[in-house]
Amino acid sequence: MQGQPTRHSGVYRQQNGQLFVRVTARVGGKRVAKLQSLPLGATEADAIRLVADLKERLLAPPTTEAELQSLSNRAVPSLTAYVEQWLEVKSARLRPGVAAEWTHRLGVHCLPIRIGNRTLGDLPLDAISRMTLEFWISWAENVVQPSGKPYSADTVSGWWRVLCQVLRDGTADYNLPDPTRRVEGPKVHAPKVRESRTLQRPQLEAFLAAVEVHQPLRYAELCVMAYTGCRPGEAYGLHWKDVVLEGPNPHVVLRFSATKGALERTKTDTPRELPLIPRLVEVLKAHKKQQMAGKIVQWDDGEGSVVFPSENKTYRVEQSLAKPCNLCSEAPGVGQRVTAQVLRRSLNTILVSEGVDPITVRELLGHTTVAMTARYASVPLAQKSAALTRIMN
């Protein structure tokens, strides 16, 4: 049963408006969960009363021997069966992209892996031990991609994190020992794949000038990414109703992210306002004028008119940037391959280098912490040289 959480704990709303509640409690050393739907038309007040009633019934001490026996004799499911239930419950509170990623990690890199003559997913929860996990860790440390390259340490750590979370929840639900205790996750020594390149301001201007000449239909979207630092999905989920081009404070409001062809909440789960510099205002006005004249595709996705739709009237994907970016990276004055992540890191670095306070940079780029802002900023060689010269001289 899937739905969006309401402001009331344990109360969820399905797409058709119907409410349901989910209550968990620890009973007899075991974690017990109950889900119950309310009839259509029921109010949130009705749901709150049902939550209280279910909690009271769950926490009431068992009065008969049969009830006591049923608590201790629940059949322990296989890991695959438990994961199916677990993902169904978790998906109600996760962004679709995150839920899809967790499903992929478990379904491809965890459950099908053979442990002896059975797969990890075939094993009952109470048959998974620390030794079982050591077998999986050994596999994770040595598996390679179809291309023959090793997976990055961050990727493998992502598999391990979601597997640990499932096992810890499952063993808590069935009052079993936690097999992840005192188990060290996989150690992969492959180089990190996180983007580390940045452009200095002259390189950035040279790149955008090349885009304007060689890829004019992609110029506006790349300018938005370069001058606001937004993520590609945020740019492709942007609607004209959230773009303010007139008045004293031109800005955009990022409410959605287009991820794998679908619209979802932004990564931070909250709308983010970003100012528009005068140059970007003129670029967006020209882009809108071309759309109105029919020279660029227009598309209303139900939320409003999309600023950067694809030629097929769908949401663009980040991979569509590869060709125009690779082509314009070869322009004189650029000097390195440019991606959407390079543009985002470049703005971060330029702002930090110019002395903009970290909190403002964090708010502009949508980082969750100032530490993340510092992590994504790099220091140009000229700035390092100037610092040493100033101090040593």
LINCORJO-V237945 format. One record per helix or strand of 2 or more residues. SS is the DSSP state (@ for helix, = for strand). FROM is the first residue (numbers start at 0). LEN is the number of residues. If there is no record, write none. Layout:
ss=SS from=FROM len=LEN
ss=SS from=FROM len=LEN
This chain:
ss== from=3 len=2
ss== from=10 len=3
ss== from=18 len=9
ss== from=29 len=8
ss=@ from=43 len=16
ss=@ from=64 len=8
ss=@ from=78 len=13
ss=@ from=95 len=14
ss== from=113 len=2
ss== from=117 len=2
ss=@ from=119 len=3
ss=@ from=124 len=3
ss=@ from=129 len=13
ss=@ from=152 len=21
ss=@ from=200 len=14
ss=@ from=215 len=13
ss=@ from=231 len=5
ss=@ from=239 len=3
ss== from=242 len=2
ss== from=250 len=4
ss== from=255 len=4
ss== from=261 len=4
ss== from=271 len=4
ss=@ from=277 len=15
ss== from=304 len=2
ss=@ from=317 len=12
ss=@ from=339 len=14
ss=@ from=357 len=8
ss=@ from=369 len=7
ss=@ from=380 len=12
